[in-house]
Amino acid sequence: MPHYPAMPILVEFLEVSRSEPPISSWVKEVRIKSGFTRKQLAEMVGVHEKTVQSWEIGKTVPGRAKQQMLASLTSEDTVINDE
């Protein structure tokens, strides 16, 4: 089983304006900047690889808890508010 770094769950919530890119772009950017494949990211946040793909193409949106996990992979500590 691959070893992944521990992911802190605590994230500072920041209000994001509507001028920000869509959450699908943010998810893909987080994954690429973190150097993970879709499969690796999926395993880290406890979803199927197809779910990550769905987030990246904008078909579905990760829930708040999954957004927190994704945000913890970056130094941004930002959760997108894409209602």
C-alpha positions as CSV (number, residue, x, y, z in Angstrom):
1,M,0.0,0.0,0.0
2,P,1.4,3.4,-0.9
3,H,2.4,5.8,1.8
4,Y,0.9,9.3,1.7
5,P,1.7,12.2,4.0
6,A,-0.7,12.8,6.8
7,M,-3.4,15.4,5.9
8,P,-4.5,17.9,8.5
9,I,-8.2,18.4,8.4
10,L,-8.3,21.8,10.0
11,V,-8.7,24.5,7.4
12,E,-9.2,28.2,7.7
13,F,-12.3,29.2,5.9
14,L,-12.0,32.1,3.5
15,E,-14.8,33.8,1.6
16,V,-14.1,33.5,-2.1
17,S,-15.6,35.9,-4.6
18,R,-17.5,34.7,-7.7
19,S,-14.6,36.0,-9.8
20,E,-12.5,33.0,-8.7
21,P,-12.1,30.1,-11.2
22,P,-14.7,27.3,-11.0
23,I,-14.1,24.6,-8.4
24,S,-13.3,22.1,-11.2
25,S,-10.2,24.1,-12.1
26,W,-9.2,24.4,-8.5
27,V,-9.5,20.6,-7.9
28,K,-7.3,19.9,-10.9
29,E,-4.8,22.6,-9.9
30,V,-4.6,21.2,-6.4
31,R,-3.9,17.7,-7.7
32,I,-1.3,18.7,-10.3
33,K,0.5,21.1,-7.9
34,S,0.6,18.4,-5.3
35,G,2.1,15.9,-7.8
36,F,-0.6,13.2,-7.5
37,T,-2.4,11.2,-10.1
38,R,-6.2,11.1,-9.9
39,K,-6.0,7.6,-8.4
40,Q,-3.6,8.7,-5.7
41,L,-5.7,11.7,-4.8
42,A,-8.8,9.6,-4.8
43,E,-7.2,7.2,-2.3
44,M,-6.1,10.1,-0.1
45,V,-9.6,11.6,0.2
46,G,-11.5,8.3,0.2
47,V,-13.3,8.4,-3.1
48,H,-13.2,6.6,-6.4
49,E,-10.9,7.8,-9.2
50,K,-13.9,8.5,-11.3
51,T,-15.2,10.9,-8.6
52,V,-12.0,13.0,-8.8
53,Q,-12.4,13.0,-12.6
54,S,-16.0,14.1,-12.2
55,W,-14.9,17.0,-9.9
56,E,-12.3,18.1,-12.4
57,I,-14.6,18.3,-15.4
58,G,-17.3,20.0,-13.3
59,K,-19.9,17.3,-13.4
60,T,-20.1,17.1,-9.6
61,V,-18.7,19.2,-6.8
62,P,-16.8,17.8,-3.8
63,G,-18.6,18.3,-0.4
64,R,-17.2,20.6,2.2
65,A,-15.2,17.8,4.0
66,K,-13.6,16.7,0.8
67,Q,-12.8,20.4,-0.1
68,Q,-11.1,20.7,3.3
69,M,-9.0,17.7,2.6
70,L,-8.1,19.0,-0.9
71,A,-7.2,22.5,0.6
72,S,-4.9,20.9,3.1
73,L,-2.7,19.7,0.2
74,T,-1.9,23.3,-0.7
75,S,-0.6,26.2,1.3
76,E,-3.7,28.2,0.4
77,D,-6.0,26.7,3.0
78,T,-8.9,27.9,0.9
79,V,-12.2,26.2,0.5
80,I,-14.2,27.2,-2.6
81,N,-17.7,28.5,-2.1
82,D,-19.3,27.3,-5.4
83,E,-23.0,27.0,-4.7
